[in-house]
Amino acid sequence: MKSPSSPGGWREWLRGRSELGVSVLLLVVGVLVLGDTLTMETVAGQRGPVGPRTVPLVVGVALLVVAVVLAVDVLRGGRGEAEPGEEAGSEPADWRTVALLAGIFLASAVLIEPLGFPITGALLFWGSAYALGSRNFSRDPLVAAVLSMATFAAFNTLLGVPLPGGPLMGVL
C-alpha cells in the first residue's frame, strides 16, 4: 500500500480512493445539517413529544457516522465492487434525463409560490414520470394529481405543516 509520502505523492495515493470524496461530502453535509438544526428557533408551546429538531438531529448524526465508517473502510482498503454483469463506464450517462429532472425540480421551486403545492406537485410528479420514461398520457396526469393532493393533505392535515395552496386554496 502506497502512502502519501511515497514517490507518487498525494495524487498517486488518492488514486483508487474516490470514495473518500463521498465521505468528505457526507461529512460536510452532516455538519451543515447539525449546524442548522442546533441554531433552529423553536417555540416551546408548538413542540409535541418529539419536536422539530429530532429528525434533523438524527439525520445529521447518521450522516457523520456514515462518513466516518466509509472513510475508515476506504483507508483499510475497502472498495465498492460492481455488481455481476455490470462494468463501470459500460453505458454512457443519460444526460437528457438528468437535464429534464433538473429542469423539472428548478421549475417546481420557482412555481410553488404562485401556483401552490397541489398544482406544482402534480407537475413535478408528472414531469418526473415523463423524464424517467413513462409515456402514458392518460394515466400519468391522474396519478400525479392524486399523489400531489394526498401529499398536500397529509402535510396540511396530518402533520400540521402548512404548504402553499395557491389558487386552489379556497377550494381545498
Summary of the structure (lengths in Angstrom):
residues: 172
radius of gyration: 22.3
end to end distance: 63.5
largest distance: 70.6
contacts: 412
relative contact order: 0.08
helix: 64%
strand: 0%
